């Protein structure tokens, strides 16, 4: 792991370790959040936009924010790079449009990372995106998110292997593979399998239900080179989130019982095309309870549309009807904090936790 951490610091010179990564949550993760996280020594990501062409605007806005931050020197170094990443759901992505965007920014300030996720056609689809991006923007590193040992091995063994693998456990909020393992078993088994196959040098980022220093410290012990958090960063002023959604996150608890994995919340919004082996984890609300009581999708959609007209009241456990995507660690989130403060507190907390653990072992 020490070798992979050194390689990450060489590639991403602004980071501090232990490494904290902000997941590229669709629509919710914009330039302010991504730049705030990277400015604190983590790695921030733009989420997939509603339209592929919005990536160019998001990257340009991010550059403007970076020019006003401590990250500015990375724009003017001998190998200038935009010290943030962006996420793509490849099943619904537009490769030609995204490639055009990258070709416009790559000559001057290429984004540091492209995080690829959710292919409809497996590794073949990921290979196409990876090869195209590397051709157009060689400085942009490729991270691929997987949820199984088999998918990790397929990615690592490919002729277009990623620079980093993100391992997502089943406790994750939002979209993930329908079947899977918790990150506490997925991470070590995948690390062992990759080592046996000769791919031990690929850094592994742990994701799924992680929301504080304790979870991040556990991932470090299990061999992760970094910890990715999504739900935790929804409770920040930098997140592009409706305050009703944010209040629902803060009110959430006992996430293993109060969240559910389903395609319902996609279907209520009219999103019907997700690959069949994916679903999404969100907080239980009135739409879910009606669904379980036998209310038809058509009727549920009508109530969902009506709820959206109520603004912030569209979210909430009791009367809310729209998706509140959250991981099972939602109960660990008690307050709204600046994104940079979260990064620093988790990193510093990990040091204290790991130091105490060593002390206990030697007592």
C-alpha positions in Angstrom: 0.0 0.0 0.0 2.9 2.4 0.7 4.0 2.1 -2.9 0.5 2.9 -4.2 0.2 5.9 -1.9 3.6 7.2 -3.2 2.3 6.8 -6.8 -0.9 8.7 -6.0 1.1 11.6 -4.5 3.3 11.7 -7.5 0.3 11.8 -9.9 -1.9 14.1 -7.8 0.6 16.5 -6.1 -2.0 18.5 -4.2 -3.3 15.6 -2.1 -2.6 14.9 1.5 -2.7 11.5 3.0 -4.7 9.6 4.3 -6.6 10.4 1.1 -10.2 11.5 1.2 -12.2 11.4 -2.1 -15.6 13.1 -2.8 -17.8 10.9 -5.0 -19.1 12.3 -8.2 -22.8 12.4 -7.3 -25.0 13.3 -10.3 -26.3 16.9 -10.2 -25.3 17.2 -6.5 -21.6 17.6 -7.0 -20.6 20.7 -8.8 -17.6 23.0 -9.1 -17.9 24.5 -5.6 -17.9 21.2 -3.9 -15.2 19.6 -6.0 -12.8 22.5 -5.7 -13.4 22.8 -1.9 -12.5 19.1 -1.4 -9.3 19.3 -3.6 -8.3 22.6 -1.9 -8.3 20.7 1.5 -6.0 18.0 0.1 -8.6 15.5 -1.0 -9.8 14.8 -4.5 -13.1 16.4 -5.6 -15.2 15.3 -8.5 -17.9 16.9 -10.7 -21.0 14.7 -11.0 -22.4 13.7 -14.3 -24.5 16.5 -15.7 -28.0 16.3 -17.1 -26.5 17.0 -20.5 -23.1 15.9 -21.7 -22.2 19.3 -23.0 -22.6 20.9 -19.5 -19.2 19.3 -18.6 -17.4 22.1 -20.5 -19.1 24.8 -18.5 -18.5 23.0 -15.2 -14.8 22.6 -16.0 -14.5 26.3 -16.9 -16.2 27.3 -13.7 -14.0 25.0 -11.7 -10.9 26.6 -13.3 -12.1 30.0 -12.3 -12.6 28.9 -8.7 -9.1 27.2 -8.7 -7.5 30.4 -9.9 -8.7 32.0 -6.6 -7.6 29.1 -4.4 -4.4 27.5 -3.0 -4.6 25.1 -6.0 -3.7 27.8 -8.5 -0.1 26.7 -8.8 -1.2 23.5 -10.4 -2.5 25.5 -13.3 0.8 27.1 -14.0 3.2 24.3 -13.3 5.4 22.8 -16.1 2.7 20.1 -16.5 -0.5 22.1 -15.8 -3.6 20.1 -14.7 -7.0 20.9 -13.4 -6.8 19.3 -9.9 -10.3 17.8 -9.8 -12.0 14.9 -11.6 -15.3 14.3 -13.3 -17.7 11.3 -13.2 -19.5 9.6 -16.1 -22.2 7.0 -16.1 -21.2 5.4 -19.4 -24.6 3.6 -20.0 -26.2 7.0 -20.5 -23.2 9.0 -21.5 -22.4 10.6 -24.8 -18.8 9.6 -25.8 -18.5 11.9 -28.9 -19.7 15.0 -27.0 -17.6 14.2 -23.9 -14.6 13.6 -26.1 -15.1 17.0 -27.8 -15.2 18.7 -24.4 -12.0 17.0 -23.4 -10.3 17.9 -26.6 -11.0 21.6 -25.9 -9.5 21.6 -22.4 -6.8 19.0 -22.7 -4.2 21.2 -24.4 -4.1 23.7 -21.5 -5.7 22.3 -18.4 -6.8 18.7 -18.6 -8.9 17.5 -15.7 -6.9 15.2 -13.5 -9.3 12.2 -13.5 -12.3 10.7 -15.3 -14.3 8.3 -13.1 -16.2 5.8 -15.2 -19.2 3.9 -13.8 -22.2 1.8 -14.8 -21.6 0.4 -18.3 -24.4 -1.3 -20.1 -22.0 -3.6 -22.0 -19.4 -4.4 -19.3 -15.7 -4.1 -19.8 -15.9 -3.6 -23.5 -17.8 -0.4 -23.0 -15.3 0.8 -20.4 -12.4 0.0 -22.7 -13.9 2.2 -25.4 -14.3 5.1 -23.1 -10.8 4.6 -21.6 -9.0 4.3 -24.9 -10.8 7.4 -26.3 -10.1 9.6 -23.3 -6.4 8.6 -23.1 -6.0 9.4 -26.8 -7.6 12.8 -26.5 -6.3 13.8 -23.0 -3.3 11.6 -22.0 -2.8 13.5 -18.7 -6.4 12.6 -17.5 -6.1 9.4 -15.4 -8.9 6.8 -15.5 -10.7 5.6 -12.4 -13.2 2.7 -12.9 -15.8 1.9 -10.2 -16.6 -1.8 -9.7 -18.6 -3.7 -7.2 -17.3 -7.3 -7.4 -14.0 -9.2 -7.5 -14.8 -10.4 -11.0 -15.3 -6.9 -12.4 -12.1 -5.7 -10.7 -10.1 -8.5 -12.3 -11.7 -7.8 -15.7 -10.8 -4.1 -15.5 -7.2 -4.7 -14.2 -6.5 -7.4 -16.8 -7.8 -5.3 -19.7 -5.5 -3.9 -22.3 -7.0 -0.6 -21.2 -6.6 -1.1 -17.5 -7.5 1.8 -15.3 -5.1 3.8 -13.2 -7.2 3.4 -10.1 -10.1 1.1 -9.1 -12.9 2.3 -6.9 -14.5 -0.6 -5.0 -18.1 0.2 -4.0 -19.7 -1.9 -1.3 -23.4 -2.6 -1.1 -24.0 0.0 1.7 -23.5 2.8 -0.8 -26.2 5.4 -1.4 -27.4 6.2 -4.9 -26.8 3.8 -7.7 -24.8 0.5 -7.5 -24.9 -3.1 -8.5 -28.0 -4.9 -7.3 -26.0 -7.7 -5.8 -22.7 -7.2 -3.9 -20.8 -7.4 -0.7 -20.1 -4.9 2.0 -16.9 -3.0 1.6 -15.3 -4.7 4.6 -15.2 -8.0 2.8 -15.1 -6.7 -0.8 -11.9 -4.7 -0.3 -9.6 -7.4 1.1 -10.8 -10.1 -1.1 -10.4 -7.9 -4.2 -6.9 -6.9 -3.1 -5.9 -10.5 -2.6 -7.3 -11.5 -6.0 -5.5 -8.6 -7.8 -2.2 -9.4 -6.1 -2.5 -13.1 -7.2 -3.2 -11.9 -10.7 -0.1 -9.6 -10.7 -2.1 -6.3 -10.4 -1.1 -5.3 -6.9 0.1 -2.0 -8.0 -3.3 -0.6 -8.9 -4.5 1.7 -6.1 -7.8 0.8 -4.5 -10.3 3.4 -3.3 -12.9 2.2 -0.9 -16.6 3.4 -1.1 -20.0 2.5 0.3 -21.5 3.6 3.5 -18.4 5.4 4.8 -19.1 8.7 6.5 -16.5 9.4 9.2 -12.9 8.9 10.4 -13.7 5.5 11.9 -14.8 4.0 8.6 -12.0 5.6 6.7 -9.4 4.3 9.2 -10.9 0.8 8.9 -10.5 1.0 5.1 -6.9 2.1 5.5 -6.2 -1.0 7.7 -7.8 -3.2 5.1 -5.5 -1.9 2.4 -7.3 1.0 0.7 -5.2 3.8 -0.7 -8.1 6.2 -0.1 -11.7 6.5 1.1 -14.5 7.9 -1.1 -17.6 9.4 0.6 -20.7 10.6 -1.1 -23.6 11.0 1.4 -21.4 12.8 3.9 -20.7 15.6 1.4 -24.4 16.2 0.9 -24.4 17.9 4.3 -22.2 20.7 3.1 -23.0 24.3 2.0 -21.1 23.6 -1.2 -23.3 20.7 -2.4 -26.0 21.5 -5.0 -28.8 20.2 -3.0 -32.3 21.2 -2.1 -32.5 22.1 1.6 -35.4 19.7 2.0 -33.2 16.9 0.7 -30.4 18.0 3.1 -32.7 18.1 6.1 -33.8 14.6 5.3 -30.2 13.5 5.3 -29.6 15.1 8.7 -32.8 13.4 10.0 -31.8 10.0 8.8 -30.8 7.2 11.2 -30.5 3.5 11.4 -29.6 3.4 7.7 -29.8 -0.4 7.4 -33.5 -0.2 8.2 -34.5 3.2 6.9 -33.0 3.0 3.4 -34.0 0.7 0.6 -32.5 -0.5 -2.7 -34.9 -0.1 -5.6 -35.5 1.2 -9.1 -38.7 2.9 -7.9 -37.2 6.3 -7.4 -35.7 6.2 -10.9 -39.1 5.3 -12.4 -41.0 8.0 -10.5 -38.8 10.6 -12.4 -39.3 8.8 -15.7 -35.8 7.3 -15.8 -36.4 3.8 -17.0 -33.2 2.8 -18.8 -30.8 1.9 -16.0 -29.0 -1.5 -16.7 -31.0 -4.3 -15.1 -28.2 -5.2 -12.7 -28.2 -1.8 -11.0 -30.6 -0.2 -8.5 -30.3 2.7 -6.1 -30.3 3.1 -2.3 -32.5 5.9 -0.8 -34.4 6.7 2.3 -37.8 5.2 2.7 -40.6 7.7 2.1 -44.3 7.9 1.3 -43.7 6.8 -2.3 -42.0 3.7 -1.2 -44.7 2.8 1.4 -47.4 3.3 -1.2 -45.5 1.2 -3.7 -45.3 -1.6 -1.1 -49.0 -1.2 -0.4 -49.8 -1.9 -4.1 -50.2 1.6 -5.5 -49.6 1.5 -9.2 -46.6 3.3 -10.7 -48.8 5.6 -12.7 -50.7 6.8 -9.6 -47.4 7.0 -7.7 -45.9 9.2 -10.5 -48.9 11.5 -10.3 -48.4 12.1 -6.6 -44.6 12.5 -7.2 -45.2 15.3 -9.7 -47.6 17.0 -7.3 -45.0 16.7 -4.5 -42.3 18.3 -6.6 -44.5 21.5 -6.8 -44.1 21.8 -3.0 -40.4 22.6 -3.2 -38.6 21.5 0.0 -41.5 19.5 1.2 -41.0 17.0 -1.6 -38.4 15.3 0.7 -38.8 13.7 4.0 -39.6 10.4 5.6 -43.3 11.0 6.5 -44.8 12.9 3.6 -41.9 13.2 1.1 -42.2 11.5 -2.2 -39.0 12.1 -4.2 -35.7 10.3 -4.1 -33.5 10.9 -1.1 -30.4 8.9 -2.1 -28.3 8.0 0.9 -26.0 5.3 2.1 -26.5 3.2 5.2 -24.1 5.5 7.1 -26.6 8.3 7.0 -27.2 8.1 10.7 -23.5 9.2 11.3 -24.2 12.6 9.7 -25.4 15.0 12.3 -24.6 18.4 11.0 -23.7 20.6 8.0 -20.0 21.4 7.7 -17.8 23.0 5.1 -16.5 20.3 2.7 -12.9 21.3 3.5 -13.6 20.9 7.2 -14.9 17.4 6.7 -11.8 16.4 4.7 -9.5 17.7 7.4 -11.5 16.3 10.3 -11.7 12.8 8.7 -8.0 12.8 7.9 -6.9 14.0 11.4 -9.4 11.7 13.0 -7.9 8.7 11.2 -4.5 9.5 12.6 -5.8 9.6 16.1 -7.7 6.4 15.7 -4.9 4.5 14.1 -2.5 5.8 16.8 -4.7 4.6 19.6 -5.1 1.3 17.9 -1.3 0.8 17.8 -1.1 1.9 21.5 -3.7 -0.7 22.5 -1.8 -3.4 20.7 1.3 -2.6 22.7 -0.3 -2.2 26.1 
